Amino acid sequence: MLLWLAGLSNVALADAVQDFLATLPSAQKAEFSAWRAANARHDRAVDAYWAQVESKRKGRNAKRNKTKFFNSDDYVWTFPPTYKGPTLNPELRQRWSRFLEARKAPEPGKKEPEPIPGLDDFLSAARQHYAFTPTRISEREFKRRYAHEALSLGLTKSQVVRVYALETGGNGTADMQAGINPLTKKGRPISSALGYAQLLHANTVGELVKHGDDFIKRLQRMRANAPTQARADELHRKIHSLQLMLKSAKSVPNDWYRHVDFAKTSRGYGMHAINLDGDIGPWLQALKLRGLKDFAQRKGVTNLSGEEIELMNLSGPGTGLEMMQPVGLTAPTTNFFARRAYYVNKMVNDKTSAELLAEFTRRMDASSRKPGAVEFAEAFDEVIASRR
């Protein structure tokens, strides 16, 4: 981990270790050397562990089209090794960190990572490229429209509200972005995830490619039945903007990784703003959840719980279904996540798939009692009652 923080090559790090040792008295030199040796052994064990995980994953991918189910030989059944060696005292650790930082040299031509775009960036890009400003409505009305769309698409109140409860902590707003407190609006973006379903901007591009023509046709029907000329004009402008977005989205191959790359551009940012629109956002996000349900149904899995939909949402549709298989439920979650993703997402650490689902249940139960989730459940009840 220190190697990654320092940005040093193996050779440069070895040189740094020797130079640092030369600055230490004998007692600290022995402490540091013992710590470095133990860390090196641990790092080798962790590397070997993840190499085995990746080998098993490649094996499952190779046989995926030949079998519907995997067996115990297809998985690694232990968790990553934990460090059990000596620790450095805080003062010596700080000195080593400062020493490494001083040795770190900027790589020629290396660019600093771009900051994660925020809500203002999405809105600004939408105006710039597509002359689009989302129609903002109250949270209560957004939830009611979302409930209407979800029920029309065959989703249940429980599925949607429980996913919302976990994704947003039970108090999410229509314009909530990951990393920003939805109530105080404080914080900074940690990803592009936006709205009740926390769609990434690449998700928005993909859903627009898939359903954009239907969005446009629906808005055209709404314009034809608009109660006022002002509303008709608003929908006319929105249709034009959406046509521009759809043309731009379809200018790249219909592939997830190409959508990820495109979503990082200013034109990709602008599309993400449709999640905030009262006419488009509820349908767009409900369709994303329905897509997971449809995928599972094509694989013969029905009656998904909110937890199971969230598992597919978190790990990917195919991987989520694999985690639900009898053998997958008992396997460590390391089998289903890339190494970096596993360590970044603390919720999945040191759990089997079944334990992760149980953690979802615990968090969903707690967050479902928060005001935002209660209001969302009430919105579903209102829509259900009106249909009766």
Secondary structure as GFF3:
##gff-version 3
##sequence-region A 1 388
A	DSSP	alpha_helix	2	6	.	.	.	ID=ss1
A	DSSP	alpha_helix	10	21	.	.	.	ID=ss2
A	DSSP	alpha_helix	26	63	.	.	.	ID=ss3
A	DSSP	three_ten_helix	72	74	.	.	.	ID=ss4
A	DSSP	alpha_helix	90	103	.	.	.	ID=ss5
A	DSSP	alpha_helix	119	130	.	.	.	ID=ss6
A	DSSP	alpha_helix	139	152	.	.	.	ID=ss7
A	DSSP	alpha_helix	157	168	.	.	.	ID=ss8
A	DSSP	alpha_helix	201	224	.	.	.	ID=ss9
A	DSSP	alpha_helix	229	249	.	.	.	ID=ss10
A	DSSP	alpha_helix	256	263	.	.	.	ID=ss11
A	DSSP	alpha_helix	266	272	.	.	.	ID=ss12
A	DSSP	three_ten_helix	273	276	.	.	.	ID=ss13
A	DSSP	alpha_helix	281	298	.	.	.	ID=ss14
A	DSSP	alpha_helix	306	315	.	.	.	ID=ss15
A	DSSP	alpha_helix	317	324	.	.	.	ID=ss16
A	DSSP	alpha_helix	326	330	.	.	.	ID=ss17
A	DSSP	three_ten_helix	333	336	.	.	.	ID=ss18
A	DSSP	alpha_helix	339	344	.	.	.	ID=ss19
A	DSSP	three_ten_helix	346	348	.	.	.	ID=ss20
A	DSSP	alpha_helix	353	367	.	.	.	ID=ss21
A	DSSP	alpha_helix	371	387	.	.	.	ID=ss22
###
